[in-house]
């Protein structure tokens, strides 16, 4: 199994196969608009703009698993554009924990369980770094800065 075998619906409802991202470095993040960490949207967008020409793609997955993303996709998309000028790909809302966990996030947690014995995501803005070969190489905590991610990510570009 690899990251390229998964697909997810974009925030506009289109099915996006992850094989589209073959050969790219991916930063996959569960995001939320009503969270103390929401300003990370701006940092993630800056990172994306700085490195997209070198092969980075940031992928944002809204989730209400922590009760901080109650809005629908249209509202989320508008909020991100208006407040953070987000241009990186956003996806439809998903579950990152529990029985309805999206298969992509089940795979990410299996590959990089983090410090938790059960691998569960503890909060919004958990970040997974995927190399150009589709291998999940690192998991970052929600409070890890984008600067910390960037140091690890640059080695993969």
Secondary structure, 3 states (H helix, E strand, C coil): CCHHHCEEEECCCCEEEHHHHCCCEEEEEEECCCCCCCCHHHHHHHHHHHHHHHCEEEEEEECCCCCCCCCCHHHHHHHHHHHHCCCCEEECCCECCCCCECHHHHHHHHHCCCCCCCCCCCCCCCEEEECCCCCEEEEECCCCCHHHHHHHHHCCC
